[in-house]
Every structure is written in structure tokens, then in C-alpha cells.
Amino acid sequence: MRVLLLGGGGREHALAWKINQSKRLTKLYVAPGNAGTCEVAENVNIRATDFEEVARFIKQEAINLLVVGPEEPLVAGIRDYLEADGSFPSLVIVGPGRAGAALEGSKEFAKGFMTRHGIPTAAYCPVTSENRAEGIAFLRRQRPPYVLKADGLAAGKGVLIVEDPEEAARELGLMLEGKFGKAGERVVIEEFLRGIELSVFVLTDGKEYKILGSAKDYKRAGEGDTGLNTGGMGAISPVPFADAAFNRAVEERIIIPTIRGLRADGIAYKGFIFFGLMKVGDEPFVIEYNVRLGDPETEVVIPRLTSDLLSLFEAMERGTLREAACETTPRYQAAVMLTARGYPGPYEKGQVITGLHDARESLVFHAGTAARGDAVVTNGGRVIAISSRGDTLEEALQRAYQDAGRIHFEGKYFRRDIGKDVKGRE
């Protein structure tokens, strides 16, 4: 099987690492990839959103399977583009069309979908510049803190949680006036849910599904969940506080109704669904949908998958997921993200990275790196994910932190409290 994987972050390196293990693989390309993906695949200098070049490459290299890593090309309709072309009737595409991708591409669409299909979520109010007064009135009926979300894609940074009602009203105005660009032309104000966050990941063919695992990530830049939101500073899997009863509730009240809702709405869907959840007491609520795997959650969920990933993709395409093997190890996986100085604000690039081969007990997934001659240099805010396994969460975290200390670049930063809030709940 000849495979093209779109993307260039830690999620794509983890997927490439797993795909490369398959006996069904003939050739793997990653576009554009990074300095890590080229160790398990051939990098191709094509942007994931350059549909014309992607299509040309698929035709030129007789690609059988396209795996779309990031959300931007999915929301922009890469599946629709390739299907409309008519030149790729046998191409397997992992990722939904534009209609399904709206679950992530529009917060308002996602909230309406959940409401329509009885999927538990927080109360909400969609706001534009035309009904700002209605939004302010909704804010005043809520108890602090106040949650404001840009409707469109904002690189994981379009969510504000504000304690003061006057500040919330000001931020609403700033969002509507362009704080997050076009993503914030519509804003969804939500009721704040008090609980603990986690994510669950599935692969679906639109009828059946396989649960790939659960994870908890850490979004704030600072220890103790302080500071600005980031794309993710680390993750753990499985989630210790998600017991069998809670997982069953997630499946029965959220996963199954979501798959049924897509079918009821006439939305064909083949690909991943990321369920961003809040555990409130013992009850699950949906915070958000993503239509791809998360990052850095992929770096802990995919290493725990013991089944062949390409076989799962083939079963997705054939509609035989029910019979497909989807096994995971019960052992824990923990990832610590090494970031560049200044991230998530303006950050440095081009710092030489050393010690990459000294991380002896971990998987080293490149998130923002590039090759410069014989050297590997930083090329993003989130640079390296150190992912380690253990029989206990403590053991996995200990190994990850040991190897985080063995990799060096100027300005390196990482949170030292990943997983500390849930240790002891195993």
C-alpha cells in the first residue's frame, strides 16, 4: 500500500511511526513532514492545504491511501476536492468531507448538532455583531467564569475563560471586531462546566466505530495550569479517573448518538472523531469535537495501539470495522512537550537540537523541527514530544522526564507537572 500522510507536526510523526510498522505498507510519504518523519518516511515539500499539488502527487505516485493529519485541509474540503476531481475512484481517504468537518470548523454548528441529537453539552448562545446585546444578556445570566469561543478555527487558541463579567463583555467585543480574525466573526458563549477534562478518540466509517483510547492533555503553558493556552504541553493515556462505568456512559450517551446523528443528517463520515469531554461528577459532557486526532494526545494514544493501523483504515473503507482488530496495551503512556523560548507568544527558531539519540527509554516525536545540513534545528513553538511507557503512570512520567533532560536546545522549556494532578488514581 502506498500512503501519503498530510501534516508536519508531532501528531503526524506519531502516525508515520505507527504506519511504518505495518506489513501492508509499500511506501510512505509525509507532506511536508519534519526532521523526525524523514526517519520513517520520505518527506515531500507540499503544503497540506495545496490541494492541486496534493492531487498531482497522488496521481504521480499512485497513492492508495491518504491520511489527513491536521484540521485545516479537512475543513477546507480536501475530500470533496479529490472526489469531485473524479481521477481517484479507488483512493482511500482518512478524514471527513467539508460537511462532517463542520463539527470542528464551526462551534455553532457543533453545538446545534449536539442539541438536535440529545448529546449532553453546556448551554450556549451564538453571537455575531448583529446580536451582541443578546450575547451580553446571556453572559449576565451565567455564573462566572465565562467561556467565549471563536466559532472558526483559531489554532487551538480561540477559547477564553474570563472571571469578570465586564471583562467578558469587553473580550466579546474584541473577538467580534477581529481579535481572532475571521474565526471570531461569530462567537459562541457557553455555560462553564465544573469538572475535569479528557478526550476520547474513535475511528469510524459512518456506521460502525472503534475506540482508540482516552487521553488527558495539558493546555496551559505554566505549571499548575497557569499562563496562556497552548497547542498542548503534554498528555497521558489512559485516563486514570475514567472508570468502566464512565466509559460506558461516554459510549452510550455521546459516541453512539454522534454516529447516529451524522447518519440522520445525511453526513457521510470516514475518519477520526476526537471527543473533547468534561467529566462533571460522574457524567460526561461534550466540550468540543475535532475531526482528526489531537496533538499531543496522538503521541500517547497511538503508541498504545497494538493492532495494525493500515488494516483499520482498510476496514473503515470496506465498512467492516465491526470485525476489525483494535487492541491497545493496558500500560500507561506519558508525553512531555519541549517548547521554544517565548512560546505560545513569539518564539525563536533555528536553535540546534542535541541529544536526540540519548533519549533511550522514550519515543521522540518531532513536532516543530527542520533539518539544516547534518543538524536538526527548532522550527516551531512546540519542538519535541517525549513519549514514554510504564506499568504505572508514575513510571511512564519518570522515564519521560529523564529523557526530556537528555535533549538540549537553547531556550528549551517544559512543564514539570504533567500528570501530577491525577497520579494515584490508577
C-alpha positions as CSV (number, residue, x, y, z in Angstrom):
1,M,0.0,0.0,0.0
2,R,1.3,3.4,-1.0
3,V,0.4,6.0,1.6
4,L,0.5,9.8,1.7
5,L,0.2,11.5,5.2
6,L,-0.5,15.2,5.3
7,G,0.9,17.4,8.0
8,G,4.2,18.2,9.7
9,G,3.8,18.1,13.5
10,G,4.1,15.6,16.4
11,R,0.7,14.0,15.5
12,E,2.0,13.2,12.0
13,H,5.3,11.9,13.3
14,A,3.5,9.5,15.6
15,L,1.1,8.4,12.9
16,A,4.0,7.9,10.5
17,W,5.9,5.9,13.1
18,K,2.9,3.6,13.5
19,I,2.0,3.3,9.8
20,N,5.7,2.4,9.1
21,Q,5.3,-0.7,11.3
22,S,2.6,-2.2,9.0
23,K,3.5,-5.2,6.8
24,R,0.9,-3.8,4.4
25,L,3.0,-0.7,3.7
26,T,4.9,-0.4,0.4
27,K,5.8,3.3,0.6
28,L,5.1,6.1,3.0
29,Y,5.3,9.8,2.1
30,V,4.7,12.7,4.5
31,A,3.9,16.2,3.3
32,P,5.5,18.4,4.4
33,G,6.8,16.4,7.3
34,N,9.7,17.4,9.6
35,A,13.2,16.3,10.7
36,G,11.7,13.3,12.5
37,T,9.2,12.0,9.9
38,C,12.1,11.6,7.4
39,E,13.5,8.8,9.6
40,V,10.4,6.6,8.9
41,A,9.1,8.0,5.6
42,E,10.0,10.2,2.7
43,N,9.2,13.9,3.2
44,V,7.6,15.8,0.3
45,N,7.7,19.6,0.1
46,I,3.9,20.1,-0.3
47,R,1.7,22.1,2.0
48,A,-1.3,20.2,3.3
49,T,-3.7,22.9,2.1
50,D,-2.3,22.9,-1.5
51,F,-5.0,20.7,-2.9
52,E,-3.8,21.0,-6.5
53,E,-0.3,19.8,-5.6
54,V,-1.6,17.1,-3.4
55,A,-3.8,15.7,-6.2
56,R,-0.9,15.9,-8.6
57,F,1.4,13.9,-6.3
58,I,-1.3,11.3,-5.6
59,K,-1.6,10.7,-9.3
60,Q,2.1,10.8,-10.0
61,E,3.0,8.3,-7.2
62,A,-0.1,6.1,-7.5
63,I,-1.1,6.7,-3.9
64,N,-3.6,4.2,-2.5
65,L,-4.3,5.8,0.9
66,L,-4.4,9.5,2.0
67,V,-4.3,10.2,5.7
68,V,-5.2,13.8,6.6
69,G,-3.5,14.8,9.8
70,P,-4.4,18.5,10.5
71,E,-7.8,20.1,10.6
72,E,-7.3,22.9,8.1
73,P,-7.4,20.8,4.9
74,L,-10.4,18.8,6.2
75,V,-12.4,22.0,7.0
76,A,-11.4,23.4,3.6
77,G,-12.8,20.3,1.9
78,I,-9.9,18.3,0.6
79,R,-12.0,15.1,0.4
80,D,-14.7,17.0,-1.6
81,Y,-12.0,18.4,-3.9
82,L,-10.4,14.9,-4.6
83,E,-13.8,13.2,-5.0
84,A,-15.0,15.9,-7.4
85,D,-11.9,15.5,-9.5
86,G,-13.0,12.0,-10.5
87,S,-9.4,10.8,-11.1
88,F,-9.1,8.8,-7.8
89,P,-12.0,6.4,-7.6
90,S,-10.1,3.8,-5.6
91,L,-8.3,6.3,-3.3
92,V,-8.9,5.6,0.4
93,I,-9.2,8.9,2.4
94,V,-9.0,9.1,6.1
95,G,-10.9,12.2,7.0
96,P,-14.4,13.6,6.5
97,G,-15.7,15.9,3.8
98,R,-16.5,19.5,4.4
99,A,-20.0,18.7,5.8
100,G,-18.6,16.4,8.5
101,A,-15.6,18.7,9.2
102,A,-18.0,21.4,10.2
103,L,-18.1,19.6,13.6
104,E,-14.8,21.2,14.2
105,G,-14.9,24.1,11.7
106,S,-17.9,25.7,13.4
107,K,-18.5,25.7,17.1
108,E,-22.1,26.9,16.4
109,F,-22.7,24.0,14.0
110,A,-21.3,21.6,16.6
111,K,-23.5,22.9,19.4
112,G,-26.6,22.8,17.2
113,F,-25.8,19.2,16.2
114,M,-25.4,18.2,19.8
115,T,-28.7,19.9,20.8
116,R,-30.5,18.4,17.9
117,H,-29.4,14.8,18.7
118,G,-29.7,15.0,22.5
119,I,-25.9,14.8,23.2
120,P,-25.0,16.3,26.6
121,T,-23.2,19.7,26.4
122,A,-23.2,23.1,28.0
123,A,-25.9,25.7,27.4
124,Y,-24.8,28.2,24.8
125,C,-25.6,31.3,22.8
126,P,-24.2,32.1,19.3
127,V,-23.3,35.8,18.9
128,T,-22.5,38.0,15.9
129,S,-22.1,41.7,15.7
130,E,-25.8,41.9,14.9
131,N,-27.0,40.3,18.2
132,R,-24.2,41.4,20.5
133,A,-26.8,42.6,23.0
134,E,-28.3,39.2,23.2
135,G,-24.9,37.8,23.9
136,I,-24.3,40.3,26.7
137,A,-27.7,39.3,28.2
138,F,-26.7,35.7,28.1
139,L,-23.4,36.4,29.8
140,R,-25.3,38.2,32.6
141,R,-27.5,35.2,33.2
142,Q,-24.4,33.0,33.7
143,R,-22.3,32.5,36.8
144,P,-18.5,33.1,36.5
145,P,-16.2,32.1,34.9
146,Y,-17.4,32.9,31.4
147,V,-16.5,30.9,28.4
148,L,-16.1,32.6,24.9
149,K,-15.2,30.6,21.8
150,A,-14.3,31.8,18.4
151,D,-16.7,29.9,16.0
152,G,-14.0,29.0,13.5
153,L,-10.5,27.5,13.6
154,A,-8.1,29.5,15.7
155,A,-5.1,27.1,16.1
156,G,-6.4,25.9,19.4
157,K,-6.2,29.4,20.9
158,G,-9.7,30.8,20.2
159,V,-11.1,30.0,23.7
160,L,-11.2,32.5,26.5
161,I,-12.2,31.8,30.1
162,V,-12.8,35.0,31.9
163,E,-13.8,35.6,35.6
164,D,-15.1,39.2,35.5
165,P,-18.4,39.9,33.6
166,E,-17.3,43.3,32.4
167,E,-14.0,41.8,31.1
168,A,-16.1,39.1,29.4
169,A,-18.2,41.7,27.7
170,R,-15.1,43.6,26.5
171,E,-13.5,40.4,25.2
172,L,-16.7,39.5,23.3
173,G,-16.5,42.9,21.6
174,L,-12.8,42.4,20.7
175,M,-13.4,38.9,19.3
176,L,-16.3,40.2,17.1
177,E,-14.0,43.0,16.0
178,G,-11.2,40.7,14.8
179,K,-9.1,39.5,17.7
180,F,-9.0,36.0,16.2
181,G,-9.5,37.2,12.6
182,K,-12.3,35.5,10.6
183,A,-12.5,32.7,13.2
184,G,-14.1,35.2,15.6
185,E,-16.7,36.8,13.3
186,R,-19.1,34.5,15.2
187,V,-18.6,33.7,18.9
188,V,-20.2,31.0,21.0
189,I,-20.7,31.9,24.6
190,E,-21.0,28.8,26.8
191,E,-22.1,27.9,30.3
192,F,-19.0,27.0,32.3
193,L,-18.9,23.3,33.3
194,R,-17.0,22.4,36.5
195,G,-15.2,19.1,36.2
196,I,-12.1,17.5,34.8
197,E,-11.3,17.3,31.1
198,L,-10.4,14.3,29.0
199,S,-10.6,13.2,25.4
200,V,-11.7,10.0,23.7
201,F,-10.8,9.1,20.1
202,V,-12.6,6.9,17.6
203,L,-12.2,5.8,14.0
204,T,-15.5,5.5,12.2
205,D,-16.8,4.5,8.8
206,G,-20.0,6.5,9.5
207,K,-21.9,3.4,10.8
208,E,-19.5,1.4,13.0
209,Y,-16.6,2.7,15.1
210,K,-13.6,1.6,17.1
211,I,-12.5,3.4,20.2
212,L,-8.7,4.0,20.0
213,G,-8.3,5.2,23.6
214,S,-8.6,8.1,26.0
215,A,-6.2,10.8,27.0
216,K,-5.8,13.9,29.1
217,D,-3.8,16.8,27.8
218,Y,-2.4,19.9,29.4
219,K,-3.1,23.1,27.6
220,R,-1.7,25.9,29.8
221,A,1.9,27.0,29.3
222,G,2.6,27.2,33.0
223,E,2.8,24.7,35.8
224,G,-0.4,24.4,37.9
225,D,-2.4,25.1,34.7
226,T,-1.4,28.7,34.7
227,G,-0.5,31.0,31.8
228,L,-1.6,31.2,28.3
229,N,-3.3,28.4,26.3
230,T,-1.0,26.5,24.0
231,G,-1.5,23.7,21.5
232,G,-0.7,21.2,24.3
233,M,2.3,20.9,26.7
234,G,1.9,17.1,27.4
235,A,-0.6,14.3,27.7
236,I,-1.2,10.9,29.4
237,S,-3.1,7.8,28.4
238,P,-5.2,6.1,29.5
239,V,-7.1,8.5,31.8
240,P,-7.0,7.1,35.4
241,F,-10.3,8.7,36.5
242,A,-12.3,7.3,33.6
243,D,-13.6,4.0,35.0
244,A,-15.6,1.4,33.2
245,A,-19.0,3.0,34.2
246,F,-17.9,6.4,32.9
247,N,-16.5,5.0,29.7
248,R,-19.8,3.1,29.1
249,A,-21.7,6.4,29.6
250,V,-19.4,8.1,27.1
251,E,-20.1,5.4,24.5
252,E,-23.9,5.2,25.1
253,R,-24.7,8.9,25.5
254,I,-22.1,10.5,23.3
255,I,-20.3,8.3,20.8
256,I,-23.3,6.3,19.5
257,P,-25.6,9.3,19.3
258,T,-22.9,11.2,17.4
259,I,-22.5,8.5,14.8
260,R,-26.3,8.1,14.5
261,G,-26.7,11.9,14.3
262,L,-24.3,12.1,11.4
263,R,-26.3,9.4,9.5
264,A,-29.6,11.1,10.4
265,D,-28.3,14.4,9.0
266,G,-27.1,12.7,5.8
267,I,-23.5,13.4,6.5
268,A,-21.1,10.7,5.2
269,Y,-18.2,10.4,7.6
270,K,-15.0,8.3,7.3
271,G,-12.2,9.2,9.6
272,F,-11.3,10.1,13.2
273,I,-13.5,11.8,15.7
274,F,-12.0,13.5,18.8
275,F,-14.5,13.9,21.6
276,G,-13.3,16.6,23.9
277,L,-15.2,15.9,27.2
278,M,-15.7,17.2,30.6
279,K,-16.4,14.8,33.5
280,V,-18.9,16.6,35.7
281,G,-19.4,14.4,38.8
282,D,-19.8,11.1,37.1
283,E,-21.4,12.4,33.9
284,P,-19.8,13.1,30.6
285,F,-20.5,16.3,28.6
286,V,-19.1,17.3,25.2
287,I,-16.9,20.4,25.2
288,E,-15.9,20.1,21.5
289,Y,-15.5,17.8,18.5
290,N,-12.3,17.6,16.5
291,V,-12.4,15.8,13.2
292,R,-8.8,14.5,13.4
293,L,-6.6,13.2,16.2
294,G,-5.3,15.6,18.8
295,D,-1.8,16.8,19.4
296,P,-0.1,15.9,21.7
297,E,-2.8,13.2,22.5
298,T,-1.8,11.2,19.4
299,E,1.7,10.9,20.8
300,V,0.3,8.9,23.8
301,V,-2.8,7.2,22.2
302,I,-1.2,5.8,19.0
303,P,1.8,4.2,20.8
304,R,-0.6,2.2,22.9
305,L,-2.4,0.8,19.8
306,T,-1.1,-2.8,19.2
307,S,-3.2,-3.5,16.1
308,D,-2.2,-2.7,12.6
309,L,-3.3,0.8,11.7
310,L,-3.4,0.3,8.0
311,S,-5.7,-2.7,8.5
312,L,-8.1,-0.5,10.5
313,F,-8.1,2.1,7.7
314,E,-8.9,-0.6,5.1
315,A,-11.7,-1.9,7.3
316,M,-13.0,1.7,7.6
317,E,-13.2,1.9,3.8
318,R,-14.8,-1.5,3.3
319,G,-17.3,-1.0,6.1
320,T,-16.0,-3.9,8.2
321,L,-14.8,-2.1,11.3
322,R,-17.1,-4.2,13.5
323,E,-14.9,-7.3,12.7
324,A,-11.5,-5.5,12.7
325,A,-9.0,-5.9,15.5
326,C,-8.4,-2.8,17.6
327,E,-6.3,-3.7,20.6
328,T,-4.4,-1.5,23.0
329,T,-1.9,-2.2,25.7
330,P,-3.1,-1.6,29.3
331,R,0.2,0.1,30.1
332,Y,0.5,3.9,30.6
333,Q,1.9,6.3,28.1
334,A,3.0,9.9,29.1
335,A,4.3,12.6,26.8
336,V,6.1,15.8,27.8
337,M,6.4,18.6,25.2
338,L,9.6,20.6,24.8
339,T,8.9,24.1,23.6
340,A,10.9,27.0,22.3
341,R,11.6,30.1,24.3
342,G,8.7,32.5,24.1
343,Y,6.0,30.0,23.1
344,P,3.0,30.5,22.9
345,G,3.9,34.0,22.1
346,P,6.6,35.0,19.5
347,Y,9.3,32.3,19.7
348,E,12.8,31.6,18.4
349,K,13.6,29.3,15.5
350,G,16.8,27.7,14.3
351,Q,18.3,26.5,17.6
352,V,20.4,23.4,17.2
353,I,19.0,20.4,19.0
354,T,21.3,17.8,20.6
355,G,20.8,14.6,22.5
356,L,18.0,13.3,20.3
357,H,19.6,9.8,20.3
358,D,20.3,9.9,24.1
359,A,16.6,9.5,25.0
360,R,16.9,5.8,25.4
361,E,13.7,4.9,27.2
362,S,11.3,7.0,25.1
363,L,9.8,7.6,21.7
364,V,11.0,11.0,20.4
365,F,8.3,12.6,18.2
366,H,9.3,15.7,16.3
367,A,6.7,18.5,16.4
368,G,8.5,21.6,15.2
369,T,11.8,20.7,13.8
370,A,13.7,21.0,10.5
371,A,17.0,19.6,9.0
372,R,19.8,22.1,8.5
373,G,22.7,20.2,6.9
374,D,23.6,17.5,9.3
375,A,21.9,19.3,12.2
376,V,18.3,19.2,13.5
377,V,17.0,22.7,14.5
378,T,13.9,24.1,16.1
379,N,11.3,25.2,13.6
380,G,8.1,25.7,15.7
381,G,6.8,26.7,19.1
382,R,6.3,23.1,20.2
383,V,9.5,21.3,19.3
384,I,9.7,17.7,20.6
385,A,7.3,15.4,22.3
386,I,9.0,12.8,24.6
387,S,6.6,9.8,24.9
388,S,7.3,7.1,27.4
389,R,5.6,3.9,28.6
390,G,5.3,2.4,32.1
391,D,3.4,-0.2,34.1
392,T,2.2,2.8,36.2
393,L,1.6,6.4,35.3
394,E,4.4,7.3,37.7
395,E,6.9,5.1,35.9
396,A,5.9,6.5,32.5
397,L,6.3,10.1,33.7
398,Q,9.6,9.3,35.3
399,R,11.0,8.0,32.1
400,A,9.6,10.9,30.0
401,Y,11.2,13.4,32.4
402,Q,14.5,11.6,32.4
403,D,14.7,11.7,28.7
404,A,13.4,15.3,28.5
405,G,16.6,16.2,30.4
406,R,18.8,14.5,27.8
407,I,17.7,16.6,24.9
408,H,19.0,20.1,24.6
409,F,18.5,23.3,22.7
410,E,18.8,27.0,23.7
411,G,15.7,28.2,25.4
412,K,14.2,24.8,26.0
413,Y,11.2,24.8,28.3
414,F,8.8,22.1,29.5
415,R,6.2,21.8,32.2
416,R,7.4,19.6,35.1
417,D,3.9,18.8,36.5
418,I,2.3,16.7,33.6
419,G,0.1,14.0,35.1
420,K,0.7,15.1,38.7
421,D,-3.0,16.1,39.2
422,V,-4.2,12.5,38.5
423,K,-1.4,10.4,39.9
424,G,-2.6,7.9,42.5
425,R,-5.9,7.3,40.8
426,E,-4.7,4.3,38.8
